[in-house]
């Protein structure tokens, strides 16, 4: 049965075909379960982004609705993530209304860039980011995020630096100012979160009793809702002390209640500080000024968002996922979210895993999650003020600690040490100079290796002998592509082989070569002329029809080409009268 017109325009509507009560119940359970995860994470990630906590909830409900209508993977949940929150925080430190306004505009522009990528079919650009670079980037980001939360975890007030090293140094310098109650609460919260996380590893046997299955389900629910449970318990503790007139913890403070107003993203803002001759007078930024402030983030944030979302979609949806559709769904999640005061969002792997484990049936589960977030905005926000900042920092740290992917180092070291270099460059530079330059340097390092391998293809050189005793130099490229950067390399390798083995025929084995470009073919013609002066014939062996056509056009009638060992035997016998007894030449 084909797709209807509505299903072509709104791909997510196809989930409604055959949507049963069982599906609705499964999606409702999954949506509520994910909601219990996104509520504390949203509050924490907004703080990480340098925004008031409610902005994390603003960012958590629109994406689920948009993706349910346009997305193609039922497990994916769209919302704030630690990585995008960190990248947003680079532009929210001026104070006043400028922080939220810059973050909302970044969300809108990220959606526009993602939409352009979808229209131009540029989703494949994320393929330029290799796994080692991704690992180096995410691992460095995890350390930066973790370091940025140490101040709140320990109850330290004041600035904590702008980079990883300065943040850690400032935290150590201010360690005597750490609040004992916050420090204990933060460390204990991390320990509890990590312990509860292990409950999900408890497996229930297929033949288990009813009571055993109930216990297994309870363990899974506690592990899944661990963030909400820790936030709830610590908030209750803070509320208890507040009733006694005590404030041992640094609290989140007032969280604005209510659904955000529907309004277009801001295209101008006022920086409270940073302008004027003395650096303290307010300065007004128009749209161009805001673009200058956001800078490279306008391109980098969407690329990172697409990278994460495509990876999650492929992990859960397999090869049936349409990358262009995912780009459109993600882009409109950001564009529409910006009209509800959202900062940049993308798919969350941890919440998508929770969605999958909860038995979600369709992306409609995201609508139920969004409804729970809206309910929290309308009803629960007065109680969010009691959430200790140390607890939110513990939620972030316990989440990002598993982003440090050290386990890939050993197999790479054993199998291909070269691939460690781009990852190491990305990791070190991300920590030292920033994640944007670190990622760019890692990608460029990877591309440099690709160009180097193209310019220096592996050439196996050996001396072979035919059945009749004719010797020849066999040059076999181990790469399927011979392009113009490799021309001089092939000529030098051939010249060295002749100097080493003498003036005997050279056979260029093209059986593994699928592509020759015109410059490389011209270089082969120049090599043939050089060898002709030394009375050394050049034979092309086993080229494909495409390669043969290009070489024939370039070398014209001078091409000596054979397709199998018998033809090679005959040709070399003709070219070597002293061995084969016949006459022949070029």
QUIWO-V60231 format. One record per backbone hydrogen bond with DSSP energy under -1.0 kcal/mol. NH is the residue of the N-H (numbers start at 0). CO is the residue of the C=O. E is the energy in kcal/mol with one decimal. If there is no record, write none. Layout:
# QUIWO-V60231
{{NH/CO/E} {NH/CO/E}}
This chain:
# QUIWO-V60231
{{7/3/-1.6} {8/4/-1.9} {9/5/-3.5} {11/68/-3.9} {12/9/-2.2} {13/10/-1.6} {14/11/-1.7} {15/12/-1.5} {16/13/-1.0} {18/15/-1.9} {23/19/-2.2} {24/20/-2.6} {25/21/-2.3} {26/22/-2.8} {27/23/-2.5} {28/24/-2.4} {29/25/-2.4} {30/26/-2.9} {31/27/-2.4} {32/28/-2.3} {33/29/-2.7} {34/30/-2.1} {35/31/-2.0} {37/33/-2.7} {38/34/-2.1} {40/36/-1.4} {41/37/-3.4} {42/38/-1.9} {43/39/-2.2} {44/40/-3.3} {45/41/-2.0} {46/42/-1.5} {47/43/-2.1} {48/44/-2.0} {49/46/-1.4} {50/45/-2.8} {54/51/-1.9} {55/52/-1.6} {57/53/-2.3} {58/54/-1.5} {59/56/-1.2} {64/60/-1.1} {65/61/-2.5} {66/62/-2.7} {67/63/-1.7} {68/64/-1.2} {69/65/-2.0} {70/66/-3.2} {78/345/-2.4} {84/80/-2.0} {85/81/-2.2} {86/82/-2.1} {87/83/-2.1} {88/84/-1.9} {90/87/-2.2} {97/94/-1.0} {100/96/-2.0} {101/97/-2.7} {102/98/-2.2} {103/99/-2.7} {104/100/-2.2} {105/101/-2.3} {106/102/-1.9} {107/103/-2.2} {108/104/-2.9} {109/105/-2.3} {110/106/-1.9} {111/107/-1.9} {112/108/-2.7} {113/109/-2.5} {114/110/-2.1} {115/111/-2.3} {116/112/-2.3} {117/113/-1.9} {118/114/-2.5} {119/115/-2.6} {121/116/-3.4} {124/121/-2.2} {125/122/-1.5} {126/123/-1.9} {127/124/-1.9} {128/125/-1.5} {133/129/-2.4} {134/130/-2.9} {135/131/-2.6} {136/132/-2.6} {137/133/-2.9} {138/134/-2.4} {139/135/-2.1} {140/136/-2.5} {141/137/-2.3} {142/138/-1.8} {143/139/-2.4} {144/140/-3.0} {145/141/-2.7} {146/142/-2.7} {147/143/-2.2} {149/146/-1.2} {152/148/-2.4} {153/149/-2.0} {155/150/-2.7} {166/162/-2.5} {167/163/-2.5} {168/164/-2.5} {169/165/-2.5} {170/166/-2.4} {171/167/-2.2} {172/168/-2.2} {173/169/-2.2} {176/173/-2.1} {177/174/-1.9} {178/153/-2.1} {182/178/-2.5} {183/179/-2.7} {184/180/-2.6} {185/181/-3.0} {186/182/-2.5} {187/183/-2.7} {188/184/-2.3} {189/185/-2.1} {190/186/-2.3} {191/187/-2.7} {192/188/-2.7} {193/189/-2.5} {194/190/-2.1} {195/191/-3.0} {196/192/-1.8} {198/195/-1.2} {199/196/-1.1} {200/197/-1.6} {201/198/-1.6} {207/204/-1.6} {212/208/-2.2} {213/209/-2.2} {214/210/-2.2} {215/211/-2.3} {216/212/-2.5} {217/213/-2.4} {218/214/-2.5} {219/215/-2.1} {220/216/-2.4} {221/217/-2.4} {222/218/-2.4} {223/219/-2.4} {224/220/-2.5} {228/224/-2.6} {229/225/-2.6} {230/226/-2.4} {231/227/-2.5} {232/228/-2.7} {233/229/-2.6} {234/230/-2.1} {235/231/-2.2} {236/232/-2.1} {237/233/-2.3} {238/234/-2.7} {239/235/-2.2} {240/236/-2.0} {241/237/-2.1} {242/238/-2.0} {243/239/-1.0} {244/241/-1.5} {245/240/-3.1} {251/386/-2.2} {252/384/-1.5} {257/376/-2.5} {262/338/-2.1} {268/284/-2.4} {270/282/-3.1} {273/278/-1.4} {274/280/-1.4} {280/274/-1.2} {282/270/-1.9} {284/268/-3.5} {289/285/-2.4} {290/286/-2.2} {291/287/-2.3} {292/288/-2.0} {293/289/-2.5} {294/290/-2.5} {296/293/-1.8} {297/294/-1.5} {298/295/-1.3} {299/295/-2.8} {300/296/-2.1} {302/298/-1.5} {303/299/-2.6} {304/300/-2.5} {305/301/-2.9} {306/302/-2.6} {307/303/-2.4} {308/304/-2.5} {309/305/-2.9} {310/306/-1.8} {311/307/-2.2} {312/308/-2.5} {313/309/-2.6} {314/310/-2.0} {315/311/-2.1} {316/312/-3.2} {317/313/-1.4} {320/317/-1.1} {325/321/-2.2} {326/322/-2.2} {327/323/-2.4} {328/324/-2.7} {329/325/-2.5} {330/326/-2.8} {331/327/-2.5} {332/328/-1.6} {333/329/-1.7} {334/330/-2.7} {335/331/-2.7} {336/332/-1.7} {337/333/-2.1} {338/335/-1.0} {339/336/-2.0} {340/337/-1.0} {341/336/-1.8} {345/78/-2.2} {347/76/-2.0} {351/347/-2.2} {352/348/-2.3} {353/349/-1.9} {354/350/-2.4} {355/351/-2.5} {356/352/-2.7} {357/353/-1.7} {358/355/-1.5} {359/354/-1.7} {364/361/-1.7} {365/362/-2.1} {366/363/-1.2} {367/363/-1.2} {368/364/-1.8} {369/365/-2.3} {370/366/-2.3} {371/367/-2.0} {372/368/-2.1} {373/369/-2.4} {374/370/-2.2} {375/371/-2.3} {376/372/-2.3} {377/373/-1.8} {378/374/-2.2} {379/375/-1.1} {380/375/-1.2} {382/379/-2.2} {385/382/-1.5} {386/383/-1.9} {388/249/-2.7} {391/387/-1.5} {392/388/-2.4} {393/389/-2.0} {394/390/-2.0} {395/391/-2.0} {396/392/-2.8} {397/393/-2.5} {399/395/-2.7} {400/396/-1.7} {402/399/-2.0} {404/402/-1.1} {405/403/-1.4} {408/405/-1.6} {411/407/-1.7} {412/408/-2.6} {413/409/-2.1} {414/410/-2.4} {415/411/-2.1} {418/415/-1.0} {419/416/-1.4} {420/417/-1.4} {423/419/-2.8} {424/420/-2.8} {425/421/-2.4} {426/422/-2.5} {427/423/-2.8} {428/424/-2.3} {429/425/-2.0} {430/426/-1.5} {431/427/-2.0} {432/428/-2.7} {433/428/-1.2} {437/433/-2.1} {438/434/-2.4} {439/435/-2.3} {440/436/-2.7} {441/437/-2.1} {442/438/-2.4} {443/439/-2.5} {444/440/-2.3} {445/441/-2.3} {446/442/-2.6} {447/443/-2.3} {448/444/-1.8} {449/445/-2.0} {450/446/-2.8} {451/447/-2.4} {452/448/-2.5} {453/449/-1.8} {454/450/-2.6} {455/451/-2.3} {459/475/-2.8} {461/473/-2.0} {463/471/-2.6} {465/469/-2.5} {468/465/-1.6} {471/463/-2.3} {472/504/-3.2} {473/461/-3.1} {474/506/-2.9} {475/459/-2.6} {477/457/-2.9} {481/514/-2.2} {485/482/-2.1} {486/483/-1.5} {489/485/-2.5} {490/486/-2.1} {491/487/-2.6} {492/488/-2.5} {493/489/-2.2} {494/490/-2.4} {495/491/-2.4} {496/492/-2.0} {497/493/-2.1} {498/494/-2.2} {499/495/-2.0} {500/496/-2.6} {501/497/-2.4} {503/501/-1.9} {505/536/-2.7} {506/472/-3.4} {507/538/-3.6} {508/474/-2.6} {509/540/-3.1} {513/479/-2.7} {514/479/-2.0} {516/481/-1.4} {520/516/-2.2} {521/517/-2.5} {522/518/-2.3} {523/519/-2.0} {524/520/-1.7} {525/521/-2.1} {526/522/-2.3} {527/523/-2.3} {528/524/-1.9} {529/525/-2.1} {530/526/-2.5} {531/527/-2.1} {532/528/-1.5} {534/531/-1.5} {535/530/-3.0} {538/505/-3.1} {539/559/-3.3} {540/507/-2.6} {541/561/-2.9} {547/543/-3.0} {548/544/-2.1} {549/545/-1.8} {550/546/-2.6} {551/547/-2.6} {552/548/-1.9} {553/549/-1.7} {554/550/-3.7} {555/551/-1.4} {557/554/-2.0} {558/555/-1.1} {561/539/-2.4} {567/563/-2.0} {568/564/-2.6} {569/565/-2.2} {570/566/-2.6} {571/567/-2.7} {572/568/-1.8} {573/569/-2.0} {574/570/-2.1} {578/575/-1.7} {579/575/-3.2} {580/576/-1.2}}
